[in-house]
């Protein structure tokens, strides 16, 4: 159940990223400075991606960064948007940070949840 909810949340976040990144600029909500929004959104995406698919964490890491690149490039086809290398770097780095943070959380959890041989 928990894994299913995590996987659903990954796709909800992905759909939100697609909408916010590729929609006309007038439809884009603003709650914080653009780079802060980018970092938070992609870090959350990377974090949830690894929690949802922990056995293939390295693919999740690459997928988070690839999504950042594909969506940034997709802005080239929108008349009100523009693709920037700097934006991609912020998004990809945040996705990688979120992914690695989730990996470390999972590794720590696995270390402390191992059954003790002395019981």
Phi and psi restraints in degrees (range 20) as a CNS / XPLOR table:
assign (resid 1 and name C) (resid 2 and name N)
       (resid 2 and name CA) (resid 2 and name C) 1.0 -63.1 20.0 2
assign (resid 2 and name N) (resid 2 and name CA)
       (resid 2 and name C) (resid 3 and name N) 1.0 -43.4 20.0 2
assign (resid 2 and name C) (resid 3 and name N)
       (resid 3 and name CA) (resid 3 and name C) 1.0 -64.0 20.0 2
assign (resid 3 and name N) (resid 3 and name CA)
       (resid 3 and name C) (resid 4 and name N) 1.0 -38.3 20.0 2
assign (resid 3 and name C) (resid 4 and name N)
       (resid 4 and name CA) (resid 4 and name C) 1.0 -63.9 20.0 2
assign (resid 4 and name N) (resid 4 and name CA)
       (resid 4 and name C) (resid 5 and name N) 1.0 -42.8 20.0 2
assign (resid 4 and name C) (resid 5 and name N)
       (resid 5 and name CA) (resid 5 and name C) 1.0 -63.9 20.0 2
assign (resid 5 and name N) (resid 5 and name CA)
       (resid 5 and name C) (resid 6 and name N) 1.0 -40.7 20.0 2
assign (resid 5 and name C) (resid 6 and name N)
       (resid 6 and name CA) (resid 6 and name C) 1.0 -63.0 20.0 2
assign (resid 6 and name N) (resid 6 and name CA)
       (resid 6 and name C) (resid 7 and name N) 1.0 -43.3 20.0 2
assign (resid 6 and name C) (resid 7 and name N)
       (resid 7 and name CA) (resid 7 and name C) 1.0 -66.0 20.0 2
assign (resid 7 and name N) (resid 7 and name CA)
       (resid 7 and name C) (resid 8 and name N) 1.0 -38.5 20.0 2
assign (resid 7 and name C) (resid 8 and name N)
       (resid 8 and name CA) (resid 8 and name C) 1.0 -63.5 20.0 2
assign (resid 8 and name N) (resid 8 and name CA)
       (resid 8 and name C) (resid 9 and name N) 1.0 -41.8 20.0 2
assign (resid 8 and name C) (resid 9 and name N)
       (resid 9 and name CA) (resid 9 and name C) 1.0 -65.2 20.0 2
assign (resid 9 and name N) (resid 9 and name CA)
       (resid 9 and name C) (resid 10 and name N) 1.0 -33.6 20.0 2
assign (resid 9 and name C) (resid 10 and name N)
       (resid 10 and name CA) (resid 10 and name C) 1.0 -60.3 20.0 2
assign (resid 10 and name N) (resid 10 and name CA)
       (resid 10 and name C) (resid 11 and name N) 1.0 -44.4 20.0 2
assign (resid 10 and name C) (resid 11 and name N)
       (resid 11 and name CA) (resid 11 and name C) 1.0 -74.2 20.0 2
assign (resid 11 and name N) (resid 11 and name CA)
       (resid 11 and name C) (resid 12 and name N) 1.0 -29.3 20.0 2
assign (resid 11 and name C) (resid 12 and name N)
       (resid 12 and name CA) (resid 12 and name C) 1.0 -67.0 20.0 2
assign (resid 12 and name N) (resid 12 and name CA)
       (resid 12 and name C) (resid 13 and name N) 1.0 -45.0 20.0 2
assign (resid 12 and name C) (resid 13 and name N)
       (resid 13 and name CA) (resid 13 and name C) 1.0 -63.1 20.0 2
assign (resid 13 and name N) (resid 13 and name CA)
       (resid 13 and name C) (resid 14 and name N) 1.0 -42.3 20.0 2
assign (resid 13 and name C) (resid 14 and name N)
       (resid 14 and name CA) (resid 14 and name C) 1.0 -61.0 20.0 2
assign (resid 14 and name N) (resid 14 and name CA)
       (resid 14 and name C) (resid 15 and name N) 1.0 -45.3 20.0 2
assign (resid 14 and name C) (resid 15 and name N)
       (resid 15 and name CA) (resid 15 and name C) 1.0 -61.9 20.0 2
assign (resid 15 and name N) (resid 15 and name CA)
       (resid 15 and name C) (resid 16 and name N) 1.0 -39.2 20.0 2
assign (resid 15 and name C) (resid 16 and name N)
       (resid 16 and name CA) (resid 16 and name C) 1.0 -65.3 20.0 2
assign (resid 16 and name N) (resid 16 and name CA)
       (resid 16 and name C) (resid 17 and name N) 1.0 -42.7 20.0 2
assign (resid 16 and name C) (resid 17 and name N)
       (resid 17 and name CA) (resid 17 and name C) 1.0 -61.5 20.0 2
assign (resid 17 and name N) (resid 17 and name CA)
       (resid 17 and name C) (resid 18 and name N) 1.0 -42.2 20.0 2
assign (resid 17 and name C) (resid 18 and name N)
       (resid 18 and name CA) (resid 18 and name C) 1.0 -61.6 20.0 2
assign (resid 18 and name N) (resid 18 and name CA)
       (resid 18 and name C) (resid 19 and name N) 1.0 -48.2 20.0 2
assign (resid 18 and name C) (resid 19 and name N)
       (resid 19 and name CA) (resid 19 and name C) 1.0 -61.2 20.0 2
assign (resid 19 and name N) (resid 19 and name CA)
       (resid 19 and name C) (resid 20 and name N) 1.0 -51.1 20.0 2
assign (resid 19 and name C) (resid 20 and name N)
       (resid 20 and name CA) (resid 20 and name C) 1.0 -65.0 20.0 2
assign (resid 20 and name N) (resid 20 and name CA)
       (resid 20 and name C) (resid 21 and name N) 1.0 -34.3 20.0 2
assign (resid 20 and name C) (resid 21 and name N)
       (resid 21 and name CA) (resid 21 and name C) 1.0 -80.2 20.0 2
assign (resid 21 and name N) (resid 21 and name CA)
       (resid 21 and name C) (resid 22 and name N) 1.0 -36.3 20.0 2
assign (resid 21 and name C) (resid 22 and name N)
       (resid 22 and name CA) (resid 22 and name C) 1.0 -105.6 20.0 2
assign (resid 22 and name N) (resid 22 and name CA)
       (resid 22 and name C) (resid 23 and name N) 1.0 -9.9 20.0 2
assign (resid 22 and name C) (resid 23 and name N)
       (resid 23 and name CA) (resid 23 and name C) 1.0 -74.0 20.0 2
assign (resid 23 and name N) (resid 23 and name CA)
       (resid 23 and name C) (resid 24 and name N) 1.0 162.1 20.0 2
assign (resid 23 and name C) (resid 24 and name N)
       (resid 24 and name CA) (resid 24 and name C) 1.0 -56.9 20.0 2
assign (resid 24 and name N) (resid 24 and name CA)
       (resid 24 and name C) (resid 25 and name N) 1.0 147.9 20.0 2
assign (resid 24 and name C) (resid 25 and name N)
       (resid 25 and name CA) (resid 25 and name C) 1.0 -58.2 20.0 2
assign (resid 25 and name N) (resid 25 and name CA)
       (resid 25 and name C) (resid 26 and name N) 1.0 -29.7 20.0 2
assign (resid 25 and name C) (resid 26 and name N)
       (resid 26 and name CA) (resid 26 and name C) 1.0 -68.3 20.0 2
assign (resid 26 and name N) (resid 26 and name CA)
       (resid 26 and name C) (resid 27 and name N) 1.0 -22.0 20.0 2
assign (resid 26 and name C) (resid 27 and name N)
       (resid 27 and name CA) (resid 27 and name C) 1.0 -90.4 20.0 2
assign (resid 27 and name N) (resid 27 and name CA)
       (resid 27 and name C) (resid 28 and name N) 1.0 -8.7 20.0 2
assign (resid 27 and name C) (resid 28 and name N)
       (resid 28 and name CA) (resid 28 and name C) 1.0 -75.7 20.0 2
assign (resid 28 and name N) (resid 28 and name CA)
       (resid 28 and name C) (resid 29 and name N) 1.0 120.7 20.0 2
assign (resid 28 and name C) (resid 29 and name N)
       (resid 29 and name CA) (resid 29 and name C) 1.0 -72.1 20.0 2
assign (resid 29 and name N) (resid 29 and name CA)
       (resid 29 and name C) (resid 30 and name N) 1.0 149.7 20.0 2
assign (resid 29 and name C) (resid 30 and name N)
       (resid 30 and name CA) (resid 30 and name C) 1.0 -126.8 20.0 2
assign (resid 30 and name N) (resid 30 and name CA)
       (resid 30 and name C) (resid 31 and name N) 1.0 121.9 20.0 2
assign (resid 30 and name C) (resid 31 and name N)
       (resid 31 and name CA) (resid 31 and name C) 1.0 -121.8 20.0 2
assign (resid 31 and name N) (resid 31 and name CA)
       (resid 31 and name C) (resid 32 and name N) 1.0 -15.1 20.0 2
assign (resid 31 and name C) (resid 32 and name N)
       (resid 32 and name CA) (resid 32 and name C) 1.0 -155.9 20.0 2
assign (resid 32 and name N) (resid 32 and name CA)
       (resid 32 and name C) (resid 33 and name N) 1.0 174.5 20.0 2
assign (resid 32 and name C) (resid 33 and name N)
       (resid 33 and name CA) (resid 33 and name C) 1.0 -55.3 20.0 2
assign (resid 33 and name N) (resid 33 and name CA)
       (resid 33 and name C) (resid 34 and name N) 1.0 147.2 20.0 2
assign (resid 33 and name C) (resid 34 and name N)
       (resid 34 and name CA) (resid 34 and name C) 1.0 -53.8 20.0 2
assign (resid 34 and name N) (resid 34 and name CA)
       (resid 34 and name C) (resid 35 and name N) 1.0 -45.0 20.0 2
assign (resid 34 and name C) (resid 35 and name N)
       (resid 35 and name CA) (resid 35 and name C) 1.0 -67.5 20.0 2
assign (resid 35 and name N) (resid 35 and name CA)
       (resid 35 and name C) (resid 36 and name N) 1.0 -33.0 20.0 2
assign (resid 35 and name C) (resid 36 and name N)
       (resid 36 and name CA) (resid 36 and name C) 1.0 -67.1 20.0 2
assign (resid 36 and name N) (resid 36 and name CA)
       (resid 36 and name C) (resid 37 and name N) 1.0 -44.1 20.0 2
assign (resid 36 and name C) (resid 37 and name N)
       (resid 37 and name CA) (resid 37 and name C) 1.0 -59.9 20.0 2
assign (resid 37 and name N) (resid 37 and name CA)
       (resid 37 and name C) (resid 38 and name N) 1.0 -45.6 20.0 2
assign (resid 37 and name C) (resid 38 and name N)
       (resid 38 and name CA) (resid 38 and name C) 1.0 -59.9 20.0 2
assign (resid 38 and name N) (resid 38 and name CA)
       (resid 38 and name C) (resid 39 and name N) 1.0 -49.1 20.0 2
assign (resid 38 and name C) (resid 39 and name N)
       (resid 39 and name CA) (resid 39 and name C) 1.0 -61.3 20.0 2
assign (resid 39 and name N) (resid 39 and name CA)
       (resid 39 and name C) (resid 40 and name N) 1.0 -46.3 20.0 2
assign (resid 39 and name C) (resid 40 and name N)
       (resid 40 and name CA) (resid 40 and name C) 1.0 -64.6 20.0 2
assign (resid 40 and name N) (resid 40 and name CA)
       (resid 40 and name C) (resid 41 and name N) 1.0 -44.4 20.0 2
assign (resid 40 and name C) (resid 41 and name N)
       (resid 41 and name CA) (resid 41 and name C) 1.0 -65.2 20.0 2
assign (resid 41 and name N) (resid 41 and name CA)
       (resid 41 and name C) (resid 42 and name N) 1.0 -46.6 20.0 2
assign (resid 41 and name C) (resid 42 and name N)
       (resid 42 and name CA) (resid 42 and name C) 1.0 -75.7 20.0 2
assign (resid 42 and name N) (resid 42 and name CA)
       (resid 42 and name C) (resid 43 and name N) 1.0 -30.7 20.0 2
assign (resid 42 and name C) (resid 43 and name N)
       (resid 43 and name CA) (resid 43 and name C) 1.0 -66.3 20.0 2
assign (resid 43 and name N) (resid 43 and name CA)
       (resid 43 and name C) (resid 44 and name N) 1.0 -42.2 20.0 2
assign (resid 43 and name C) (resid 44 and name N)
       (resid 44 and name CA) (resid 44 and name C) 1.0 -63.5 20.0 2
assign (resid 44 and name N) (resid 44 and name CA)
       (resid 44 and name C) (resid 45 and name N) 1.0 -42.5 20.0 2
assign (resid 44 and name C) (resid 45 and name N)
       (resid 45 and name CA) (resid 45 and name C) 1.0 -60.2 20.0 2
assign (resid 45 and name N) (resid 45 and name CA)
       (resid 45 and name C) (resid 46 and name N) 1.0 -48.4 20.0 2
assign (resid 45 and name C) (resid 46 and name N)
       (resid 46 and name CA) (resid 46 and name C) 1.0 -63.1 20.0 2
assign (resid 46 and name N) (resid 46 and name CA)
       (resid 46 and name C) (resid 47 and name N) 1.0 -40.2 20.0 2
assign (resid 46 and name C) (resid 47 and name N)
       (resid 47 and name CA) (resid 47 and name C) 1.0 -63.5 20.0 2
assign (resid 47 and name N) (resid 47 and name CA)
       (resid 47 and name C) (resid 48 and name N) 1.0 -50.4 20.0 2
assign (resid 47 and name C) (resid 48 and name N)
       (resid 48 and name CA) (resid 48 and name C) 1.0 -65.8 20.0 2
assign (resid 48 and name N) (resid 48 and name CA)
       (resid 48 and name C) (resid 49 and name N) 1.0 -35.1 20.0 2
assign (resid 48 and name C) (resid 49 and name N)
       (resid 49 and name CA) (resid 49 and name C) 1.0 -60.2 20.0 2
assign (resid 49 and name N) (resid 49 and name CA)
       (resid 49 and name C) (resid 50 and name N) 1.0 -43.2 20.0 2
assign (resid 49 and name C) (resid 50 and name N)
       (resid 50 and name CA) (resid 50 and name C) 1.0 -72.5 20.0 2
assign (resid 50 and name N) (resid 50 and name CA)
       (resid 50 and name C) (resid 51 and name N) 1.0 -38.9 20.0 2
assign (resid 50 and name C) (resid 51 and name N)
       (resid 51 and name CA) (resid 51 and name C) 1.0 -64.4 20.0 2
assign (resid 51 and name N) (resid 51 and name CA)
       (resid 51 and name C) (resid 52 and name N) 1.0 -35.3 20.0 2
assign (resid 51 and name C) (resid 52 and name N)
       (resid 52 and name CA) (resid 52 and name C) 1.0 -75.6 20.0 2
assign (resid 52 and name N) (resid 52 and name CA)
       (resid 52 and name C) (resid 53 and name N) 1.0 -32.5 20.0 2
assign (resid 52 and name C) (resid 53 and name N)
       (resid 53 and name CA) (resid 53 and name C) 1.0 -129.9 20.0 2
assign (resid 53 and name N) (resid 53 and name CA)
       (resid 53 and name C) (resid 54 and name N) 1.0 67.1 20.0 2
assign (resid 53 and name C) (resid 54 and name N)
       (resid 54 and name CA) (resid 54 and name C) 1.0 -69.9 20.0 2
assign (resid 54 and name N) (resid 54 and name CA)
       (resid 54 and name C) (resid 55 and name N) 1.0 -27.3 20.0 2
assign (resid 54 and name C) (resid 55 and name N)
       (resid 55 and name CA) (resid 55 and name C) 1.0 -72.2 20.0 2
assign (resid 55 and name N) (resid 55 and name CA)
       (resid 55 and name C) (resid 56 and name N) 1.0 -22.6 20.0 2
assign (resid 55 and name C) (resid 56 and name N)
       (resid 56 and name CA) (resid 56 and name C) 1.0 -118.4 20.0 2
assign (resid 56 and name N) (resid 56 and name CA)
       (resid 56 and name C) (resid 57 and name N) 1.0 49.3 20.0 2
assign (resid 56 and name C) (resid 57 and name N)
       (resid 57 and name CA) (resid 57 and name C) 1.0 -59.9 20.0 2
assign (resid 57 and name N) (resid 57 and name CA)
       (resid 57 and name C) (resid 58 and name N) 1.0 -36.2 20.0 2
assign (resid 57 and name C) (resid 58 and name N)
       (resid 58 and name CA) (resid 58 and name C) 1.0 -66.3 20.0 2
assign (resid 58 and name N) (resid 58 and name CA)
       (resid 58 and name C) (resid 59 and name N) 1.0 -33.8 20.0 2
assign (resid 58 and name C) (resid 59 and name N)
       (resid 59 and name CA) (resid 59 and name C) 1.0 -70.9 20.0 2
assign (resid 59 and name N) (resid 59 and name CA)
       (resid 59 and name C) (resid 60 and name N) 1.0 -36.9 20.0 2
assign (resid 59 and name C) (resid 60 and name N)
       (resid 60 and name CA) (resid 60 and name C) 1.0 -63.6 20.0 2
assign (resid 60 and name N) (resid 60 and name CA)
       (resid 60 and name C) (resid 61 and name N) 1.0 -39.9 20.0 2
assign (resid 60 and name C) (resid 61 and name N)
       (resid 61 and name CA) (resid 61 and name C) 1.0 -60.1 20.0 2
assign (resid 61 and name N) (resid 61 and name CA)
       (resid 61 and name C) (resid 62 and name N) 1.0 -48.1 20.0 2
assign (resid 61 and name C) (resid 62 and name N)
       (resid 62 and name CA) (resid 62 and name C) 1.0 -68.0 20.0 2
assign (resid 62 and name N) (resid 62 and name CA)
       (resid 62 and name C) (resid 63 and name N) 1.0 -37.6 20.0 2
assign (resid 62 and name C) (resid 63 and name N)
       (resid 63 and name CA) (resid 63 and name C) 1.0 -64.4 20.0 2
assign (resid 63 and name N) (resid 63 and name CA)
       (resid 63 and name C) (resid 64 and name N) 1.0 -42.0 20.0 2
assign (resid 63 and name C) (resid 64 and name N)
       (resid 64 and name CA) (resid 64 and name C) 1.0 -60.0 20.0 2
assign (resid 64 and name N) (resid 64 and name CA)
       (resid 64 and name C) (resid 65 and name N) 1.0 -42.6 20.0 2
assign (resid 64 and name C) (resid 65 and name N)
       (resid 65 and name CA) (resid 65 and name C) 1.0 -70.9 20.0 2
assign (resid 65 and name N) (resid 65 and name CA)
       (resid 65 and name C) (resid 66 and name N) 1.0 -36.5 20.0 2
assign (resid 65 and name C) (resid 66 and name N)
       (resid 66 and name CA) (resid 66 and name C) 1.0 -66.1 20.0 2
assign (resid 66 and name N) (resid 66 and name CA)
       (resid 66 and name C) (resid 67 and name N) 1.0 -40.7 20.0 2
assign (resid 66 and name C) (resid 67 and name N)
       (resid 67 and name CA) (resid 67 and name C) 1.0 -60.0 20.0 2
assign (resid 67 and name N) (resid 67 and name CA)
       (resid 67 and name C) (resid 68 and name N) 1.0 -42.1 20.0 2
assign (resid 67 and name C) (resid 68 and name N)
       (resid 68 and name CA) (resid 68 and name C) 1.0 -58.5 20.0 2
assign (resid 68 and name N) (resid 68 and name CA)
       (resid 68 and name C) (resid 69 and name N) 1.0 -44.7 20.0 2
assign (resid 68 and name C) (resid 69 and name N)
       (resid 69 and name CA) (resid 69 and name C) 1.0 -68.7 20.0 2
assign (resid 69 and name N) (resid 69 and name CA)
       (resid 69 and name C) (resid 70 and name N) 1.0 -44.0 20.0 2
assign (resid 69 and name C) (resid 70 and name N)
       (resid 70 and name CA) (resid 70 and name C) 1.0 -64.4 20.0 2
assign (resid 70 and name N) (resid 70 and name CA)
       (resid 70 and name C) (resid 71 and name N) 1.0 -44.9 20.0 2
assign (resid 70 and name C) (resid 71 and name N)
       (resid 71 and name CA) (resid 71 and name C) 1.0 -69.1 20.0 2
assign (resid 71 and name N) (resid 71 and name CA)
       (resid 71 and name C) (resid 72 and name N) 1.0 -36.9 20.0 2
assign (resid 71 and name C) (resid 72 and name N)
       (resid 72 and name CA) (resid 72 and name C) 1.0 -64.6 20.0 2
assign (resid 72 and name N) (resid 72 and name CA)
       (resid 72 and name C) (resid 73 and name N) 1.0 -43.2 20.0 2
assign (resid 72 and name C) (resid 73 and name N)
       (resid 73 and name CA) (resid 73 and name C) 1.0 -63.8 20.0 2
assign (resid 73 and name N) (resid 73 and name CA)
       (resid 73 and name C) (resid 74 and name N) 1.0 -36.1 20.0 2
assign (resid 73 and name C) (resid 74 and name N)
       (resid 74 and name CA) (resid 74 and name C) 1.0 -60.4 20.0 2
assign (resid 74 and name N) (resid 74 and name CA)
       (resid 74 and name C) (resid 75 and name N) 1.0 -22.8 20.0 2
assign (resid 74 and name C) (resid 75 and name N)
       (resid 75 and name CA) (resid 75 and name C) 1.0 -66.8 20.0 2
assign (resid 75 and name N) (resid 75 and name CA)
       (resid 75 and name C) (resid 76 and name N) 1.0 -18.4 20.0 2
assign (resid 75 and name C) (resid 76 and name N)
       (resid 76 and name CA) (resid 76 and name C) 1.0 -62.1 20.0 2
assign (resid 76 and name N) (resid 76 and name CA)
       (resid 76 and name C) (resid 77 and name N) 1.0 -23.2 20.0 2
assign (resid 76 and name C) (resid 77 and name N)
       (resid 77 and name CA) (resid 77 and name C) 1.0 -96.4 20.0 2
assign (resid 77 and name N) (resid 77 and name CA)
       (resid 77 and name C) (resid 78 and name N) 1.0 4.2 20.0 2
assign (resid 77 and name C) (resid 78 and name N)
       (resid 78 and name CA) (resid 78 and name C) 1.0 -107.0 20.0 2
assign (resid 78 and name N) (resid 78 and name CA)
       (resid 78 and name C) (resid 79 and name N) 1.0 128.5 20.0 2
assign (resid 78 and name C) (resid 79 and name N)
       (resid 79 and name CA) (resid 79 and name C) 1.0 -67.3 20.0 2
assign (resid 79 and name N) (resid 79 and name CA)
       (resid 79 and name C) (resid 80 and name N) 1.0 -21.4 20.0 2
assign (resid 79 and name C) (resid 80 and name N)
       (resid 80 and name CA) (resid 80 and name C) 1.0 -102.4 20.0 2
assign (resid 80 and name N) (resid 80 and name CA)
       (resid 80 and name C) (resid 81 and name N) 1.0 2.7 20.0 2
assign (resid 80 and name C) (resid 81 and name N)
       (resid 81 and name CA) (resid 81 and name C) 1.0 -121.2 20.0 2
assign (resid 81 and name N) (resid 81 and name CA)
       (resid 81 and name C) (resid 82 and name N) 1.0 167.6 20.0 2
assign (resid 81 and name C) (resid 82 and name N)
       (resid 82 and name CA) (resid 82 and name C) 1.0 -147.8 20.0 2
assign (resid 82 and name N) (resid 82 and name CA)
       (resid 82 and name C) (resid 83 and name N) 1.0 140.5 20.0 2
assign (resid 82 and name C) (resid 83 and name N)
       (resid 83 and name CA) (resid 83 and name C) 1.0 -88.6 20.0 2
assign (resid 83 and name N) (resid 83 and name CA)
       (resid 83 and name C) (resid 84 and name N) 1.0 136.6 20.0 2
assign (resid 83 and name C) (resid 84 and name N)
       (resid 84 and name CA) (resid 84 and name C) 1.0 -132.6 20.0 2
assign (resid 84 and name N) (resid 84 and name CA)
       (resid 84 and name C) (resid 85 and name N) 1.0 138.3 20.0 2
assign (resid 84 and name C) (resid 85 and name N)
       (resid 85 and name CA) (resid 85 and name C) 1.0 -62.1 20.0 2
assign (resid 85 and name N) (resid 85 and name CA)
       (resid 85 and name C) (resid 86 and name N) 1.0 -39.3 20.0 2
assign (resid 85 and name C) (resid 86 and name N)
       (resid 86 and name CA) (resid 86 and name C) 1.0 -62.2 20.0 2
assign (resid 86 and name N) (resid 86 and name CA)
       (resid 86 and name C) (resid 87 and name N) 1.0 -39.0 20.0 2
assign (resid 86 and name C) (resid 87 and name N)
       (resid 87 and name CA) (resid 87 and name C) 1.0 -65.2 20.0 2
assign (resid 87 and name N) (resid 87 and name CA)
       (resid 87 and name C) (resid 88 and name N) 1.0 -41.7 20.0 2
assign (resid 87 and name C) (resid 88 and name N)
       (resid 88 and name CA) (resid 88 and name C) 1.0 -60.7 20.0 2
assign (resid 88 and name N) (resid 88 and name CA)
       (resid 88 and name C) (resid 89 and name N) 1.0 -43.6 20.0 2
assign (resid 88 and name C) (resid 89 and name N)
       (resid 89 and name CA) (resid 89 and name C) 1.0 -61.3 20.0 2
assign (resid 89 and name N) (resid 89 and name CA)
       (resid 89 and name C) (resid 90 and name N) 1.0 -43.0 20.0 2
assign (resid 89 and name C) (resid 90 and name N)
       (resid 90 and name CA) (resid 90 and name C) 1.0 -62.6 20.0 2
assign (resid 90 and name N) (resid 90 and name CA)
       (resid 90 and name C) (resid 91 and name N) 1.0 -46.9 20.0 2
assign (resid 90 and name C) (resid 91 and name N)
       (resid 91 and name CA) (resid 91 and name C) 1.0 -64.9 20.0 2
assign (resid 91 and name N) (resid 91 and name CA)
       (resid 91 and name C) (resid 92 and name N) 1.0 -46.6 20.0 2
assign (resid 91 and name C) (resid 92 and name N)
       (resid 92 and name CA) (resid 92 and name C) 1.0 -66.1 20.0 2
assign (resid 92 and name N) (resid 92 and name CA)
       (resid 92 and name C) (resid 93 and name N) 1.0 -40.8 20.0 2
assign (resid 92 and name C) (resid 93 and name N)
       (resid 93 and name CA) (resid 93 and name C) 1.0 -65.4 20.0 2
assign (resid 93 and name N) (resid 93 and name CA)
       (resid 93 and name C) (resid 94 and name N) 1.0 -39.6 20.0 2
assign (resid 93 and name C) (resid 94 and name N)
       (resid 94 and name CA) (resid 94 and name C) 1.0 -66.9 20.0 2
assign (resid 94 and name N) (resid 94 and name CA)
       (resid 94 and name C) (resid 95 and name N) 1.0 -41.1 20.0 2
assign (resid 94 and name C) (resid 95 and name N)
       (resid 95 and name CA) (resid 95 and name C) 1.0 -62.3 20.0 2
assign (resid 95 and name N) (resid 95 and name CA)
       (resid 95 and name C) (resid 96 and name N) 1.0 -42.0 20.0 2
assign (resid 95 and name C) (resid 96 and name N)
       (resid 96 and name CA) (resid 96 and name C) 1.0 -65.1 20.0 2
assign (resid 96 and name N) (resid 96 and name CA)
       (resid 96 and name C) (resid 97 and name N) 1.0 -41.8 20.0 2
assign (resid 96 and name C) (resid 97 and name N)
       (resid 97 and name CA) (resid 97 and name C) 1.0 -61.3 20.0 2
assign (resid 97 and name N) (resid 97 and name CA)
       (resid 97 and name C) (resid 98 and name N) 1.0 -47.0 20.0 2
assign (resid 97 and name C) (resid 98 and name N)
       (resid 98 and name CA) (resid 98 and name C) 1.0 -61.4 20.0 2
assign (resid 98 and name N) (resid 98 and name CA)
       (resid 98 and name C) (resid 99 and name N) 1.0 -41.2 20.0 2
assign (resid 98 and name C) (resid 99 and name N)
       (resid 99 and name CA) (resid 99 and name C) 1.0 -63.6 20.0 2
assign (resid 99 and name N) (resid 99 and name CA)
       (resid 99 and name C) (resid 100 and name N) 1.0 -46.6 20.0 2
assign (resid 99 and name C) (resid 100 and name N)
       (resid 100 and name CA) (resid 100 and name C) 1.0 -67.8 20.0 2
assign (resid 100 and name N) (resid 100 and name CA)
       (resid 100 and name C) (resid 101 and name N) 1.0 -34.7 20.0 2
assign (resid 100 and name C) (resid 101 and name N)
       (resid 101 and name CA) (resid 101 and name C) 1.0 -63.7 20.0 2
assign (resid 101 and name N) (resid 101 and name CA)
       (resid 101 and name C) (resid 102 and name N) 1.0 -43.2 20.0 2
assign (resid 101 and name C) (resid 102 and name N)
       (resid 102 and name CA) (resid 102 and name C) 1.0 -64.6 20.0 2
assign (resid 102 and name N) (resid 102 and name CA)
       (resid 102 and name C) (resid 103 and name N) 1.0 -40.1 20.0 2
assign (resid 102 and name C) (resid 103 and name N)
       (resid 103 and name CA) (resid 103 and name C) 1.0 -60.5 20.0 2
assign (resid 103 and name N) (resid 103 and name CA)
       (resid 103 and name C) (resid 104 and name N) 1.0 -43.3 20.0 2
assign (resid 103 and name C) (resid 104 and name N)
       (resid 104 and name CA) (resid 104 and name C) 1.0 -66.5 20.0 2
assign (resid 104 and name N) (resid 104 and name CA)
       (resid 104 and name C) (resid 105 and name N) 1.0 -38.6 20.0 2
assign (resid 104 and name C) (resid 105 and name N)
       (resid 105 and name CA) (resid 105 and name C) 1.0 -62.2 20.0 2
assign (resid 105 and name N) (resid 105 and name CA)
       (resid 105 and name C) (resid 106 and name N) 1.0 -45.4 20.0 2
assign (resid 105 and name C) (resid 106 and name N)
       (resid 106 and name CA) (resid 106 and name C) 1.0 -64.3 20.0 2
assign (resid 106 and name N) (resid 106 and name CA)
       (resid 106 and name C) (resid 107 and name N) 1.0 -39.9 20.0 2
assign (resid 106 and name C) (resid 107 and name N)
       (resid 107 and name CA) (resid 107 and name C) 1.0 -65.8 20.0 2
assign (resid 107 and name N) (resid 107 and name CA)
       (resid 107 and name C) (resid 108 and name N) 1.0 -41.4 20.0 2
assign (resid 107 and name C) (resid 108 and name N)
       (resid 108 and name CA) (resid 108 and name C) 1.0 -66.4 20.0 2
assign (resid 108 and name N) (resid 108 and name CA)
       (resid 108 and name C) (resid 109 and name N) 1.0 -42.1 20.0 2
assign (resid 108 and name C) (resid 109 and name N)
       (resid 109 and name CA) (resid 109 and name C) 1.0 -61.4 20.0 2
assign (resid 109 and name N) (resid 109 and name CA)
       (resid 109 and name C) (resid 110 and name N) 1.0 -44.1 20.0 2
assign (resid 109 and name C) (resid 110 and name N)
       (resid 110 and name CA) (resid 110 and name C) 1.0 -63.4 20.0 2
assign (resid 110 and name N) (resid 110 and name CA)
       (resid 110 and name C) (resid 111 and name N) 1.0 -36.6 20.0 2
assign (resid 110 and name C) (resid 111 and name N)
       (resid 111 and name CA) (resid 111 and name C) 1.0 -67.7 20.0 2
assign (resid 111 and name N) (resid 111 and name CA)
       (resid 111 and name C) (resid 112 and name N) 1.0 -40.4 20.0 2
assign (resid 111 and name C) (resid 112 and name N)
       (resid 112 and name CA) (resid 112 and name C) 1.0 -86.4 20.0 2
assign (resid 112 and name N) (resid 112 and name CA)
       (resid 112 and name C) (resid 113 and name N) 1.0 -14.3 20.0 2
assign (resid 112 and name C) (resid 113 and name N)
       (resid 113 and name CA) (resid 113 and name C) 1.0 -96.7 20.0 2
assign (resid 113 and name N) (resid 113 and name CA)
       (resid 113 and name C) (resid 114 and name N) 1.0 -0.9 20.0 2
assign (resid 113 and name C) (resid 114 and name N)
       (resid 114 and name CA) (resid 114 and name C) 1.0 -66.2 20.0 2
assign (resid 114 and name N) (resid 114 and name CA)
       (resid 114 and name C) (resid 115 and name N) 1.0 136.8 20.0 2
assign (resid 114 and name C) (resid 115 and name N)
       (resid 115 and name CA) (resid 115 and name C) 1.0 -67.0 20.0 2
assign (resid 115 and name N) (resid 115 and name CA)
       (resid 115 and name C) (resid 116 and name N) 1.0 141.0 20.0 2
assign (resid 115 and name C) (resid 116 and name N)
       (resid 116 and name CA) (resid 116 and name C) 1.0 -79.4 20.0 2
assign (resid 116 and name N) (resid 116 and name CA)
       (resid 116 and name C) (resid 117 and name N) 1.0 141.5 20.0 2
assign (resid 116 and name C) (resid 117 and name N)
       (resid 117 and name CA) (resid 117 and name C) 1.0 -77.1 20.0 2
assign (resid 117 and name N) (resid 117 and name CA)
       (resid 117 and name C) (resid 118 and name N) 1.0 -14.0 20.0 2
assign (resid 117 and name C) (resid 118 and name N)
       (resid 118 and name CA) (resid 118 and name C) 1.0 -92.0 20.0 2
assign (resid 118 and name N) (resid 118 and name CA)
       (resid 118 and name C) (resid 119 and name N) 1.0 2.0 20.0 2
